[in-house]
Structure formats: structure tokens, C-alpha cells
Amino acid sequence: QVQLGESGGGLVQAGDSLRLSCAASGRTFSADAMGWFRQAPGKEREFVAAVSRSVGPYYADSVKGRFTISRDNTKNTVYLQMNSLEPEDTAVYLCAATPKGSWRDFRVWSFWGQGTQVTVSS
């Protein structure tokens, strides 16, 4: 059974940093794209970043220059380093794997984690 498990969320102040991790189990994703989305209350799930072994990374304009996605295929894990956090970054952050179309469309991703809450206070 495939599982994606996020960790690293929390409550921070504006300007702080957080590092999210997503560990995958059940199969290897080294040949697949993996990415991060976020969802704030009342809003649609939003693309944040994604990378594959040969393509990317790609970032949403709102996080470009502040967030960095990376992956360790030996650990089947993808990371999201978030710097200079802003209150607008507050959301549940979800890990995803194996897209079957445009990476920025959350509906094409095959596997999802449960999410980790990130709250940024001003």
C-alpha cells in the first residue's frame, strides 16, 4: 500500500523558516515527479513546487525565491525548505506523487499525503 507521510509543520512567526518532509512507502518514486501543494480554508488546493529526476524544479510564483524543493531518492523522501515565511503562506501543506498531466493541476496527481499544518503569525 502506497503511503505519503508529511512532517515538519508548525506555528512560526513571519520571517521564520520551516522544513517540511514527505516520506513515501509502499513503492519507490525515484522515477516519478513529486511535489507539494497547499490548501487554505475555503480555498482551492494550490500548486507550490514539484520536481522529478530529470525535470524541474518548478515553483508557484508566490513562493519563488523563498521555497526550495529537493528530494533524496535513497530515502524515497521529498523536502520543502520554506524561508521568509509570510502569513499568506498559512495552509495545510500536502505532498503528492506521480502526476498524469500538468503538474500545476492538483487533479492529475495519483498519490497524496494527509497534510501538515503550517501557520505563520504576523
Salt bridges, closest charged atoms under 4 A:
ASP32 OD2 - ARG27 NH2 2.44
GLU46 OE1 - ARG38 NE 2.83
ASP61 OD1 - LYS64 NZ 3.17
GLU86 OE2 - ARG66 NE 3.87
ASP89 OD1 - ARG38 NH1 2.91
ASP89 OD2 - ARG66 NH1 2.75
ASP105 OD1 - ARG107 NE 2.90
